[in-house]
Amino acid sequence: MRLPSLVSFVGFVLLMAGTWCPLLRPFHLFNMDVYDLNRPYGMVILLTAVVGILGVILNHIQLVRLTGWVGLVLVLVLYVAAFMKVHTSFSFLPFKSIAGFLTRQIAFKWGWYMLIAGPLVALIGTMFKTSKYSR
């Protein structure tokens, strides 16, 4: 396996593993992963990672590049949705100070780094130049 293919493979494995990592911790009680936030959306992200791994195995660089970009867009949309949900969850309260306090009790965790790093590493793997003699 070529080094760029190995880098892309590691990126998709990071994306796949990132779906089970903690993303949010509401009120310091429990951790939420992608499947707790939105199960069908998490399955789409997982399917994107599996298709990317198949593209690496079958040596289809265009498919790997496409799934890398799709995975990055999906993760960014999920982050924006989670950010908006956290910051509007307590907007029904008439007291802004209480709403702000409750919003600060929902913490973003380290799983976001893995979710972002996965597609970025996969895309970095597709940007290497390949020689026509390597196989």
C-alpha positions in Angstrom: 0.0 0.0 0.0 1.3 3.4 -1.0 2.0 6.0 1.7 -0.8 8.4 0.5 -3.2 5.5 0.5 -2.2 4.7 4.0 -2.7 8.3 5.1 -6.1 8.4 3.6 -7.0 5.1 5.2 -5.9 6.4 8.6 -8.1 9.5 8.0 -11.2 7.5 7.3 -10.5 5.3 10.3 -10.3 8.5 12.4 -13.6 9.7 11.0 -15.2 6.3 11.8 -13.8 6.2 15.3 -14.8 9.9 15.9 -18.4 9.0 15.6 -18.2 7.1 18.9 -16.1 9.7 20.8 -17.8 12.2 23.2 -18.9 15.3 21.5 -21.2 17.0 24.1 -21.4 16.7 27.8 -24.7 18.3 29.1 -24.6 19.4 32.7 -21.6 17.2 33.4 -23.8 14.2 33.7 -23.1 12.0 30.6 -21.4 12.1 27.2 -23.1 12.3 23.9 -21.7 10.9 20.7 -22.9 11.4 17.1 -25.5 8.6 17.4 -26.9 10.3 20.5 -27.2 13.6 18.7 -28.7 12.3 15.5 -28.6 8.6 14.8 -29.4 8.7 11.0 -26.9 11.5 10.4 -24.3 9.4 12.3 -25.0 6.5 10.1 -24.5 8.7 7.0 -21.1 9.8 8.4 -20.2 6.2 9.1 -21.2 5.1 5.6 -19.1 7.9 4.1 -16.1 6.6 6.0 -16.8 3.0 4.8 -17.1 4.2 1.2 -13.8 6.1 1.6 -12.1 3.0 2.9 -13.4 1.0 0.0 -12.1 3.7 -2.3 -8.6 3.4 -0.7 -8.7 -0.4 -1.0 -9.8 -0.3 -4.7 -7.3 2.5 -5.4 -9.9 5.0 -6.7 -8.3 8.3 -5.8 -11.3 10.4 -7.1 -13.7 8.4 -4.9 -11.4 8.9 -1.9 -11.2 12.7 -2.6 -15.0 12.9 -3.0 -15.7 11.0 0.2 -13.2 13.1 2.0 -14.9 16.3 1.0 -18.3 14.9 1.7 -17.2 13.7 5.2 -15.7 17.2 5.9 -18.9 18.9 4.9 -21.0 16.5 6.9 -18.9 17.1 10.0 -19.0 20.9 9.6 -22.8 20.8 9.2 -23.1 18.7 12.3 -20.9 21.1 14.3 -22.9 24.1 13.2 -26.2 22.3 14.0 -24.9 21.3 17.5 -23.6 24.8 18.1 -26.9 26.4 17.2 -28.9 23.8 19.2 -26.8 24.4 22.3 -27.1 28.2 22.0 -30.8 28.2 21.4 -31.9 25.4 23.7 -32.8 27.7 26.6 -34.0 30.7 24.6 -37.6 30.1 25.9 -36.5 31.3 29.4 -37.4 35.0 30.1 -34.2 35.6 32.1 -31.1 35.9 30.0 -28.7 35.3 32.9 -30.3 31.9 33.7 -30.4 30.9 30.0 -26.7 31.9 29.7 -25.8 29.9 32.8 -27.6 26.8 31.5 -26.0 27.2 28.0 -22.5 27.3 29.6 -23.3 23.9 31.3 -23.2 22.1 28.0 -19.6 21.5 27.1 -18.1 20.6 23.8 -15.7 17.6 24.1 -12.6 16.3 22.4 -14.5 14.1 19.9 -14.9 17.1 17.5 -11.1 17.1 17.0 -11.2 13.5 15.7 -14.2 14.2 13.5 -12.5 17.1 11.9 -9.1 15.5 11.7 -10.4 12.4 9.9 -11.5 13.9 6.6 -8.7 16.4 6.7 -6.1 13.6 7.0 -7.9 11.7 4.2 -7.8 14.7 2.0 -4.1 15.3 2.7 -3.5 11.7 1.6 -5.1 12.5 -1.8 -2.9 15.5 -2.4 0.4 13.6 -2.6 1.8 13.3 -6.1 2.0 9.7 -7.3 4.6 8.4 -9.8 3.4 6.3 -12.7 5.8 3.5 -11.6 4.4 3.1 -8.1 1.8 0.5 -7.6 
